[in-house]
Amino acid sequence: MEQGFYHPDRGYWQTTGQPNEETLMQYPNGTVEVPIRPSEYHDIVDGAWVDNTPTPEIIAAELEARRIAAIKSALDNQNSVNKVLLKISFLQENRIRVLEGNPEITADQFRTWVDGQID
């Protein structure tokens, strides 16, 4: 049976079973048992969970920000094919620019453009 615990300095944590006495003795002074946290949007106030669920628009914006961050992270991952494809695309862009008589762009300029294409 899962159990919830709270400490003012360490916050909330949850166990996957009943901690034995030895484990409980290692918890910092001031730790109290609390009900299981109902959701990530609940905060504990005076020993009770208070629902602070944001509006659907805020949740959607947070999810979108996480999605974009994940895409950018994949482009920066040195072990990802995405990183290789980004580099190849940068080289091809500059080759095309030279053939068209346009000046080459820097890697930073190209990355700024790529980031602007993420939607």
Secondary structure, 3 states (H helix, E strand, C coil): CCEEEEECCCEEEEECCCCCHHHHHHCCCCCEEECCCCCCCEEEECCEEEECCCCHHHHHHHHHHHHHHHHHHHHHCCCCHHHHHHHHHHHHHHHHHHHCCCCCCCHHHHHHHHHHHCC
